[in-house]
Amino acid sequence: MTRVFVTGATGAVGAKVVDNLLSRGDEPGILIRKNSNLWRIQNLVTDLQHITGELAYPESYRDALISFKPEAVIHLAWDGVLGKNRNDLQQVNSNLPGTLGLMDEAYNAGAHFFIGVGSQAEYGALQQIISEEMPTTPTTLYGASKLAGYTLCNTYATLHGMRFAWMRLFSSYGPQDSPEWMIPYLILALLRGEKPSLTACEQKWDYLFQADAAEAIATVLHHPSASGIFNLGSGFAAPLRETVEYIRDCINPELPIGWGEIPYRPDQVMHLQANISRLNAVGWNPATSLQEGLSKTVEWYRDNRQRYNS
């Protein structure tokens, strides 16, 4: 059993992480704001230790964290992950101090292992299968800030003798996700009988089922020597048009799709695919095929669309 302090536990991936940890017999404590919406973890809340505070203000959670005595930290919280916010200055002004402050507080509270969840955006638009050794040339403040977070945390860990892993998440999907992302937007629009507006969807895209992402994070946590950078993806890039068509066919094959109604971004990545050999080496492989995961995701939104007023 490991006492693990988790930030971002109310998000779609974070909720799967704490669920995974509980299933392993670990003891997760979660950082929540006073007004946090706990709906994704409502069936888990009685099994979690809640630490109320603001990531940007370490003094707000310091005493409770010291009392919790974490052995490890999994840091998923990050403001401004949606595309519309990826060049906001909050990427630098709040996320970076909050991340480094968290690492310092965790170390002082006794933690010896820190896992940070980064992003494929750190690599920029490489347009190929990406390994951890490839150059990092981010094209957004989000990607640049995630990369800076890695650099700061890696340096801190080296200075203080902490074990440190940084897991660069590619694109994830699954139940309970935000409707601003492409897959839930598409599903909800089709369930309403609407024509969703999309790009031409000529991309090849690596999508990872969120429960598999949580399993990968937990695998790194429990591996005795896992450290460094890990790409967190499926390792498989399906043609995006085929993914969209599969989702549509699960709902109603007759529904139209608005192909090309949204232009590509100037920095559009057309081939996003993770080399996951480093995760394979510590014993993890994705367990859910894309079609299986999409089917489960469509079914969840079909059963829960009232939550999204659909």
ZAMARGU-4260 file (C-alpha; in steps of 0.2 Angstrom, whole numbers, plus 5000, padded with zeros to 4 digits):
<rodrens>
0) 5000/5000/5000 | 5007/5017/4995 | 5000/5034/5001 | 4999/5044/4986 | 4994/5063/4985
5) 4984/5066/4968 | 4981/5083/4960 | 4968/5084/4946 | 4958/5070/4954 | 4941/5077/4948
10) 4946/5077/4930 | 4942/5063/4918 | 4959/5055/4918 | 4962/5059/4937 | 4946/5051/4942
15) 4952/5035/4933 | 4969/5036/4942 | 4961/5037/4960 | 4949/5023/4955 | 4964/5012/4949
20) 4974/5016/4965 | 4960/5011/4976 | 4958/4995/4967 | 4976/4991/4970 | 4975/4994/4989
25) 4984/5011/4989 | 4979/5026/5000 | 4975/5041/4989 | 4973/5058/4996 | 4967/5071/4984
30) 4969/5090/4983 | 4952/5099/4980 | 4946/5117/4980 | 4932/5122/4991 | 4920/5123/4976
35) 4927/5107/4967 | 4914/5097/4958 | 4916/5079/4963 | 4904/5071/4951 | 4917/5060/4942
40) 4922/5053/4959 | 4906/5053/4969 | 4906/5034/4971 | 4924/5035/4978 | 4924/5050/4989
45) 4921/5041/5006 | 4937/5031/5002 | 4948/5046/4998 | 4956/5058/5010 | 4952/5076/5005
50) 4964/5090/5007 | 4957/5106/5003 | 4968/5120/4996 | 4973/5129/4980 | 4988/5123/4970
55) 4994/5141/4967 | 4995/5144/4986 | 5005/5130/4995 | 5002/5137/5012 | 4983/5132/5009
60) 4987/5114/5010 | 5004/5113/5018 | 4999/5107/5035 | 4986/5094/5029 | 4999/5087/5017
65) 5012/5085/5031 | 4999/5076/5041 | 4995/5065/5026 | 5013/5060/5025 | 5013/5056/5006
70) 5026/5043/4999 | 5022/5049/4981 | 5013/5062/4971 | 5004/5061/4955 | 5002/5078/4948
75) 4988/5080/4935 | 4981/5097/4939 | 4984/5110/4925 | 4973/5126/4921 | 4970/5130/4903
80) 4971/5113/4894 | 4957/5117/4882 | 4963/5123/4865 | 4955/5141/4867 | 4966/5143/4883
85) 4983/5136/4876 | 4991/5153/4874 | 4984/5162/4889 | 4998/5169/4901 | 4990/5158/4915
90) 5000/5144/4908 | 5015/5152/4915 | 5008/5163/4929 | 4999/5150/4939 | 5004/5132/4933
95) 5022/5133/4934 | 5023/5141/4952 | 5010/5129/4957 | 5019/5114/4950 | 5036/5118/4958
100) 5028/5123/4974 | 5019/5106/4975 | 5035/5097/4972 | 5044/5107/4986 | 5029/5104/4998
105) 5028/5086/4994 | 5047/5083/4997 | 5046/5092/5014 | 5031/5081/5019 | 5042/5066/5015
110) 5037/5061/4998 | 5051/5052/4988 | 5043/5050/4971 | 5035/5063/4960 | 5025/5059/4944
115) 5020/5074/4933 | 5009/5072/4919 | 5015/5082/4904 | 5009/5083/4886 | 5013/5078/4868
120) 5012/5097/4865 | 5029/5098/4872 | 5036/5091/4856 | 5027/5103/4844 | 5022/5098/4827
125) 5033/5083/4823 | 5022/5074/4811 | 5028/5057/4814 | 5030/5043/4827 | 5037/5052/4842
130) 5050/5044/4854 | 5056/5053/4870 | 5073/5057/4863 | 5065/5068/4849 | 5067/5087/4850
135) 5055/5098/4860 | 5049/5113/4849 | 5032/5117/4857 | 5021/5129/4847 | 5009/5135/4861
140) 5012/5142/4878 | 5003/5127/4885 | 5016/5115/4877 | 5030/5127/4882 | 5024/5128/4900
145) 5023/5109/4901 | 5040/5108/4895 | 5046/5121/4907 | 5037/5111/4921 | 5047/5096/4916
150) 5063/5105/4917 | 5060/5113/4934 | 5054/5097/4942 | 5068/5087/4934 | 5081/5099/4941
155) 5072/5100/4958 | 5072/5081/4959 | 5090/5079/4955 | 5095/5092/4968 | 5085/5083/4982
160) 5087/5065/4977 | 5069/5062/4973 | 5064/5049/4960 | 5055/5058/4946 | 5044/5053/4931
165) 5036/5064/4918 | 5022/5056/4907 | 5018/5065/4891 | 5000/5061/4888 | 4995/5061/4870
170) 4976/5061/4866 | 4965/5052/4879 | 4946/5048/4878 | 4933/5039/4887 | 4917/5042/4898
175) 4914/5057/4908 | 4925/5068/4897 | 4923/5087/4894 | 4911/5090/4879 | 4924/5103/4872
180) 4935/5088/4866 | 4932/5081/4849 | 4926/5064/4853 | 4912/5069/4866 | 4907/5084/4856
185) 4905/5072/4841 | 4895/5059/4851 | 4883/5072/4859 | 4880/5081/4843 | 4876/5064/4834
190) 4865/5059/4849 | 4855/5075/4846 | 4853/5070/4828 | 4864/5086/4823 | 4877/5087/4809
195) 4894/5089/4819 | 4906/5102/4811 | 4924/5095/4809 | 4940/5097/4800 | 4942/5086/4784
200) 4949/5073/4797 | 4964/5068/4786 | 4975/5066/4802 | 4981/5050/4809 | 4979/5051/4827
205) 4984/5042/4843 | 4970/5040/4855 | 4972/5031/4872 | 4957/5025/4883 | 4958/5035/4899
210) 4957/5019/4910 | 4972/5013/4901 | 4981/5029/4904 | 4977/5027/4923 | 4984/5010/4923
215) 5000/5016/4915 | 5002/5029/4928 | 4999/5017/4942 | 5012/5005/4934 | 5025/5018/4934
220) 5021/5022/4952 | 5023/5004/4957 | 5038/5000/4947 | 5054/5000/4958 | 5065/5010/4946
225) 5054/5019/4933 | 5060/5037/4931 | 5062/5049/4917 | 5051/5054/4902 | 5037/5042/4896
230) 5026/5044/4881 | 5008/5040/4887 | 4999/5035/4871 | 4992/5019/4863 | 5006/5018/4851
235) 4993/5016/4837 | 4987/5030/4825 | 4971/5027/4816 | 4965/5038/4802 | 4954/5051/4811
240) 4940/5050/4797 | 4938/5031/4801 | 4937/5035/4820 | 4923/5048/4817 | 4914/5036/4805
245) 4915/5022/4818 | 4907/5033/4831 | 4894/5039/4819 | 4890/5021/4814 | 4888/5016/4832
250) 4874/5029/4834 | 4866/5030/4817 | 4875/5026/4800 | 4863/5038/4791 | 4868/5054/4800
255) 4878/5067/4790 | 4896/5073/4795 | 4901/5091/4792 | 4918/5086/4784 | 4929/5101/4782
260) 4918/5114/4790 | 4932/5118/4802 | 4948/5124/4795 | 4965/5116/4801 | 4975/5126/4813
265) 4991/5134/4806 | 5001/5122/4817 | 4989/5107/4814 | 4998/5090/4818 | 4993/5078/4804
270) 5002/5063/4811 | 5002/5061/4830 | 5008/5044/4836 | 5018/5039/4852 | 5032/5027/4853
275) 5028/5018/4869 | 5043/5006/4871 | 5048/5014/4887 | 5031/5010/4895 | 5032/4993/4887
280) 5049/4990/4896 | 5041/4993/4913 | 5027/4981/4910 | 5013/4991/4903 | 5003/4989/4887
285) 4986/4997/4882 | 4972/4984/4886 | 4958/4992/4876 | 4957/4993/4857 | 4951/5009/4849
290) 4934/5001/4844 | 4931/4994/4861 | 4935/5010/4870 | 4924/5020/4857 | 4909/5008/4860
295) 4910/5010/4879 | 4912/5029/4877 | 4897/5030/4865 | 4887/5019/4877 | 4891/5030/4892
300) 4886/5046/4884 | 4870/5038/4877 | 4865/5033/4895 | 4871/5050/4903 | 4868/5063/4890
305) 4855/5072/4901 | 4871/5078/4911 | 4875/5088/4895 | 4857/5094/4892 | 4857/5083/4877
</rodrens>
